[in-house]
Amino acid sequence: MKFDERREALRRLIQRQGDDAEREQAARTQSHYWVDPQRAVSLVALALEEEADFGRRLLGYDSISDADVDAALMAVVDARTAAEQRELIVLHAARARGRPWEQIAELLSHSLPAPTAVTAAQAKARFAALRKKYPYRAGQLPRTVTSNPAAPSEPS
């Protein structure tokens, strides 16, 4: 599917499932409206959970249509890519600000049950894998953060 068709499908999704501000924005900027892929996937997934829990959508929103599911599916890969790139940026910032891998692992494990907690080695390996997967993004990361002059010059 072409980019314009995908963008239009996501815009229609927002018109049906978005909040009032999103619907208004989509109506005003029809041909230029951009939908965050993570938002699109979340809208549909949360609505489907709501329908499963309550047997209907609450607050007067439309039921999830096949077109809504299709639009969310088209956005899944973009959402995953965006999440991974943002994760790379945040991991880099933590290291650049002097956080040890043990502390980063603890923070990443914050909402996980103990048996699935992230180890320092896993956090470091994840960072390395993301740098390899997105070298163009990693090349844009700052070497140091000026707010912490004692930060390492090259996170590792």
N, C-alpha and C positions, 0 to 999 in steps of 0.2 A: 504494500500500500504506500502511496506517495505521501510525502511529508504534509502537504496541504490537506489531503483527505484525513490523515490522522489528526491534525490540528483541528479540523472542523468537527470530527467525531468527539474530541475532547471538549470543544466549545459547547456542543449540543449536550454533552453530559453535564457540564456546569449549569447550563440553562435549565435542565431538569432536576438536578440534584444539589446544586450549590446553594450557599446561603444567599440572603437578599443582596448583599453587597457584591458578591461574585456574579449573580445573575444580572444585576444592573451594569456592571463593568463589561460583561460579555456582550450585552445588548448594545452598549455604546460603541464598543471597539470591535465590531464583528470580524472584520478581516484580519485584524492585528492582535486579537486576543490570544494570550499564551497561558496554558494551564500547566501548573507544576505537576509533573507526572506522579510524584508521591501523593499529592493531594487527590488526584483522580483515582488512584488505586485505593487510597484510604476511604474516600467517599463511598465507593461501591462496596468495599469489604465491610465497612461499618454498617452500611444500610442493609446489606444481606444478613449480617448478624442481628440487626434490629428486627428484620422481618422474621428471622428464625425464632427469636426470643419472644416476640409479641404477636406474631401472626400478621403484622402489618407495619407500615412505616408510621412513625409518630410525627406530630407537628405538621401534618398535611403535606408532607413530601410525596412525590410520585413513587410508585413501586419501581423496583429495579427491572429494567427491560433487558432484552437480549442485546440491544444496541449499547446499553450502559456497560454490560459485562464485556462486550467486544472492545469498547473504548478503553476500559480499564486494563484488559489484557494487552492491548497495544502499548500501554504506558508502563507495563511491568518492567521491561528491560531498561527503559530510560530511568525509571525510579530507582532500580537497583544500582545502575551506573552512577547516578547522582549521589545516592547514599554512600557508595564506596568512595567516591571522590571527596565528599565532605568528611568522611571518616579519616581519610588520608590527611586532610588539612588539619583536623583536630588532633590527631595523633602527633603530627609534626609539631604543632603548636605546644602540646604538652611537653614533648622532649626538648624543644627549643627553650622552654621556660624552666627547664631543670628537673622535670618530674622523672623519677626513676621508673623503670619498667615495672617494678613491683607495685608502685602506687597506681600506675596506669591500669595494670591488671585488676587491682582492687576496685578501681572506679568502673571499669568495664563490667565487672562481675556484680555490681551493686544490686541489680534486680534479679540475679540468677540464683537458683538454689545451689547450695554448697557443692553437690557432686559435679555440677557443670561449670564451676567457677573458672575463669580465665587465668592461666598462669602467666608469669612474666615472659617466659619463653614463647608462649603462644601469642601474646600481644606483640612482641618484637618480630616474630615470624609474620604476623598479619601485616604489620607496617611494611616489612620488606616485600611481601607479596603485592601489596597495593602500590608501592613505589615502582615495582617492576611492571605491573599491569597498566599503570597510568604514568609512564615516564614524562609525558608532556606536562601533566599536572604537577608532578614532583619537581620538575625543572623550574616551575613558577613559585615554589615555596621559598619563603625568605630563609636565609641562613641563620639569622639571629633575630630575636625580638628585643626591641630597644627598651621595653619596660623592665627587663631583667638583665642587667649588664653581665651577670655571672653565668648566664645561660651558655650551654655548649654551642660552638660555632657550627657543628655538624651533628645533628641528631643521629644516634646509632642504636 
